[in-house]
Amino acid sequence: MLRSSCGPPFAGAADTARRAPAASEARLVIGPVSFPFGPSCLSGRRDSEARSSGQHDAFGSPEKPVEFDKAIWNILTMRLDQFSGIVAFVKVAEAKSFTRAAAELGVAPASLSEAVKGLEERLGVRLLNRTTRSVGLTEAGAHYFDHVRPAAEDIRAAGAALRETRDRPAGTLRLSLPWIAAPLLIEPLMGPFMDAYPEVRLSLIFDDNFVDIAAQGFDAGLRIGELLERDMIGARLGGPLQTVVLGSPDYLARNGTPKRPADLAAHRCIAFAFTRTRAISPWEFVVDGRQVEFTPDARLVVNTLPLCITAAAQGLGLAFAVEGLAAPLLASGALVKVLEPFCPTYEPLHLYYPSRRLVPPKLRAFIDFVRANAHNLRI
């Protein structure tokens, strides 16, 4: 299996993918409308997003922004452990017992007592009157309870909502995909997946450059295995990707069949070019155990592999592509393969994501669904 520093003309995953529109109405969002297939070596530059000048977020500024109300500022700058103290205090006040509150929260009574004690120390006021038999609110505690109880309830409700969906695929699944994935993966499975998981929304952004999926807000991206970054987890989808040189029977009858990659210099070739750089993608071969490249001097240059294949089927020349994309035309006899002994195989497509821990159910469902339906795919 060939490993290339450059990669085939379908290697990458989106780098500058634009954020999808809000999915409040549509379950499926696809974009942008462009057709690049560039590999990492030619178009993998990470373009940084524009940052607004002169803006500071609340947590990054050492001073209180003038537009903030004092109460809001106090909440934003509150230490994280104070939030747990508030939740503990509200629960104890409701249960009127540290023991009962601890049992409901699933923590030790001593931990709950320490959390409330820490809150009282930070506020500089006693909130609860404690005896060996009972727990009651002080006057200050009752006043504080009335103000913080709604926030504590919201925090608990948010946690409960997350727990409900923790094991159920739901929400928007945002994927960064190279265009080769559209016919090979997405078109066959998009409808069946959405039927199987009606609570999942799909946002599919197609481009062929590399992307920092975490920074761009994607759940996962897709690229060939040899180009995965070391800090990413990769889930293999399908088998190795076989490259092919294709021509129509009519073209080969008129122009002859090349026997070795060097013979391509005498043939009309249909070239693929990268959208951004306009550089022509070289055709990669293995000759006598060595990797060689051929850059066609083409009359026809396009930026989409399916159009390369269509042009070859019309007898306009030879095309270099992925076999799976041309499978229907090969099966019908509209295209035939040449130079097969020299065409390399690349590692399978992999869905990649940042961490093995806490993989969202919607992403796990997609990975499992693709693997279960691999027999219906041309990868």
Secondary structure, 3 states (H helix, E strand, C coil): CCCCCCCCCCCCCCCCCCCCCCCCCCCEEEECCCCCCCCHHHHCCCCCCCCCCCCCCCCCCCCCCCCCCHHHHHHHCCCHHHHHHHHHHHHHHHHCCHHHHHHHHCCCHHHHHHHHHHHHHHHCCCCEEECCCCEEECHHHHHHHHHHHHHHHHHHHHHHHHHHHCCCCCEEEEEEECCCHHHHHHHHHHHHHHHHCCCEEEEEEECCCCCCHHHHCCCEEEEEHHHCCCCCEEEEECCCEEEEEEECHHHHHHHCCCCCHHHHHHCCEEEEECCCCCCECCEEEEECCEEEEECCCCCEEECCHHHHHHHHHCCCCEEEEEHHHHHHHHHHCCCEEECHHHCCEECCEEEEECCCCCCCHHHHHHHHHHHHCHHHCCC
